[in-house]
């Protein structure tokens, strides 16, 4: 999980909210498509929670404050929206869920829109586990969002990204010594997007590692 900087809401949503009786339930298809596109752009086409790849045709619009606790008009608040994967809802081989599909309407402490809270997340680079020393956030990561799911190899996916990063580092600098400038360049590389606007899947573990080594 990484920090998500929210931008301006789509113009079509701004215009829709001006209508009498505007509600989330009544959102027009075109407006909802614009919301999805905007969320994908903000998040580099990654799920806000598990960081796997999502797309306009394979994602959900998540409300950080659960929809059940908001009025239908309050659900139109774009700043409260995040793009998420399906959380394996469509998997017929397992009943286990992840991300907001597992969360349902349970309260969260961790918030991808809050850089201070995101800074409390840690990773075990030997296993790929995501965790926090903060008890409430750790509960969010492990229980509420199920981000260490064994069924869906989320730890293994993160570890594979980290291991590949280390392999490339060692290959480029065989001496094993990296300057602060080198680390900053690599950090920016992992924050950069490709020509389709994609961030690298599961890049959170690498960014965390680098943030803790850049002086």
C-alpha angles and dihedrals in degrees: 000000000000137000115282117206108211118222135194118306118254114275091237090060092048090053094044092053089060091064120101109256094016111173139164090243089057097049112139118240094244092052092049089050089053090052091052092049092049093049091048090051092051093048101041090244092297130126109260091231115028096023098226118143117278132181139195091266095042109047145080130226105238124200110213089205097049118254091235089065095051136071115248090256093048087056087069091069102120093198088065093055128097133175115242140175121250089262090231092294089145095052107115093187097064138030092208116116136193139197118009091343088065093037096055105171099334116135117257130208096187112079123185089207092062114076092193092057092044088055088064091065118100136183135215103225092197093060107015091240118157115214146142136220086224105093097215094046091046089054089051092052099043105030113016097040097021092217094163094057112164092198094060098035095235093153091047091049092053092045091051090055091047093047091050090050091052091047091054092046092052092046093052096044109029092178088067092226117122126186122223088251091055091052092049091053091051090046091055089047091058091047092051125094131225124240090279093054094254124151115206114273114255091003091147093088093054094045090050091050092051095044089058093052103042109096 
